Amino acid sequence: MRRAKELLMGTDFTLEHIAGLCGFEHPEYMSVMFKRIYKQTPGEYRKAHSKPAKGKPSPRKLKPYDFK
């Protein structure tokens, strides 16, 4: 599951692809196990922990325009 977390944070791979890379035949089962261990779905985890793509600033770091 640690590898699944890394892939969710660092890639835009689909859950089906990540499940396959982590040895799961069924992505639904990986989701159930992920939620049981981490108390959130893989999608919720990705949304909360994903890194912005290179060259694109994180929305949290954007500054408003200075119109003075």
Secondary structure as UniProt FT lines:
FT   HELIX           2..10
FT   HELIX           15..21
FT   TURN            22..23
FT   HELIX           27..38
FT   HELIX           42..49
FT   TURN            54..55
FT   HELIX           59..61
//
